[in-house]
Amino acid sequence: TRVPTRSLDKKRAARVVLVPALLLLGLTTRTWASGESRDVLSRAITEVSGGAAAPGVVGLCAVCVVALLGLMTGGRVIRAVSAGVLVLAAVGAALMTLLVALRPVTTVADAVARELARPTAPAATGSSTVWAWLAVAASVLLAVGAVLTAASSPSWAGLSGRYERGDKPASGPRGEVRTTWDELSEGHDPTLRDAPDET
């Protein structure tokens, strides 16, 4: 009997990384924490968006997308590096998001301090919104998807997989290296080159 595998193919890997990454990016535009400063100069209710509370999350999501592209298209070395970057970026985004959700008072106080251009944060009240906890869920899904994708990537073939097996690209009449793109641009079908001759 054949043992079932839990590895993901490229399409499923793209979904489990891109969907939570895009969802998390969208949630950074929402309010993650709200509260009120006890400072005399600022008594209004302060609402802090995810992008303001954890600006690094946006950058880490972008890193995840770039690392995923490296996993999809790169050779063995690029896939290995991209896998590590993907996991680190996803876990980092999850930790940042969770930290904001667990510390709403600090988030509000820091926002008020920035608003008043003060070096120290004033006393404040604060609470996390449902958007913050949805962002935590999305970030956890992103981290899990990143780990599964990184674990599955060694079994994938990159765009350069043909040459990783030792095949050499064809040479032109002057010895220049010719690629599949060159043949396609000239109107030739490169798949017919390796097809068996019909008798």
ABEGO torsion letter per residue (X at the ends): XBBBBABBBAAAAAAAAAAAAAAAAAAAABBABBBBBABAABABBBBBBAAAABAAAAAAAAAAAAAAAAAAABBAAAAAAAAAAAAAAAAAAAAAAAAAAABAAAAAAAAAAAAAGBABBBBBBBBBBAAAAAAAAAAAAAAAAAAAAAAAAAABBBAAAAAAAGBBBBBBAAGBBBBAAAAAAAGBBAAAAABBBBX
